[in-house]
Amino acid sequence: AYLPDTRPPLEALCAWLGCDLPLPRLADRLSIEASDLQALDPARPGRVVLSATIRNRAGMIQAWPMLELTLTNSRDQVAARKVFAPDEYMNDGSPARGFAANAEAAIRLRLDTGDIVAAGYRIYLFHP
């Protein structure tokens, strides 16, 4: 992680040996800079879009985090919860390359919540 130029030869060696060389997972260096949950159509409140900007504050590339979305009711009680893997919220192939050092990423998820009408929401980033 601290010597990124050594990663390609280590990956080649690992491929030959059959091992795995995961990217660092520094959840404490991730932050949510902004987020918004909006109905796409007022006539269909179950169709929503989650927009968020996340930041990797680490000085090195790291693995993309999982994103947990919790929808809450008017009493701030959990109405629904879902965890999204990076390949579900990043649609441009970025997960394979990792989250660049000191970078931001925009997330836009279109969701159908069915009968659940959210009064509020929370998002959380983590590494399993």
N, C-alpha and C positions, 0 to 999 in steps of 0.2 A: 504493500500500500504506500509506503514512504519512498519507494524507488520504482516509480511507474515504468521506467525503461526496461526493467527486468521482467515485467509481466509477459510479453510475447514469448521469450524463450522458456519461461516457466510453464506457460500454457502448452507449448509444444511438448515439453518434457512430460507434463501431466497427461496429455492426450496419449502419448506413447506408453506411459505407465498405467493408464486407466484410472487416474485419480481426478479429483475435482478441485478447481481453484476458484472459489467464490470471491466475489467482490466484498470489501468491508461492509459492515452493517452498523452504522453509527446513528441509531435512532435519536440520540440526544442532540445531534447536529442537524436535525430536520425541523422545519417549521412550516406552519400554514400562514402565509402572508395575508391572504384574503379569501373569502368564500361567500357564496350566495346560492340560495335554493329558490327557484322561481317556477311558477306554473307556466307551462307553455301556452295553454289556452284556458282562460277563466271558465269556459263552459265544460272543461274536462280537467278537474283539479287533480286527478291522479297522474296526469302526464306532467312531469317536472324535469327541470334541467339543473344539475349541480355544476357550478363553476367554481374553481378554486385555483389559487396560485400557491405552489409549494416551493420551498427553497432548501437546497443542500448547503448548509453553512460550513461544511467540512472543507478542508483544503485539499481533498482528494476525491476521486470518483468513488461512488459507493453504489451498492445495490439499491434498486428502487424499492420503496416501502410498500406494504399493504396499506390500503385505505379503508377504514371502517366508517360507514355512514349510519348514524342512528337517527331515526325520525321520532319525534316526540309529539305527544298530544297537548292539549291546552293546559294540562296540569303538569307539564314537563316530565311525564312518565313515558317510558319507552313504548312506542307503538310498533316499531320494526327496526331491525338491525341487519346490515349486510356488510360483508367484507369483500372488497374488490382487489384482485391481484393486479399487478402492474400491466399485464397484457390486456386487462379489461378496461382500464382507465386511460392508458396511453395507446393511441391508435396509429402511431407513426413508426413503429419499430424501435423506439427508444429503449425499452426494457433490456434488450439484448446488449446494448452498449453501456448501460449503467447511467447513473445520475451524475452528471459532470460536477466537478468541484466548483463551489461558490456559484451555483447556477440556480435559476428559477425555471419552473415548468408550469404551464397552464393545463388544467384539467377541465374537461367538459363532458359530463355524463348525462345522457338522456335516459330517463327512467319512467317506468309505468308502475306506480305504487298501488294500482288496483283500487280497492275500497278504502285504503288508508289515506286519510287527508292529514298531512303533517301541519302542526301549528308551529313547530320549531325543528331544529336539527343540530347535530353535533358531528364533526368529523375528527378522526384521529389517525395519525400515521404511526406505523410500527413495523418492526421486522420480526418474523416468527422465530 
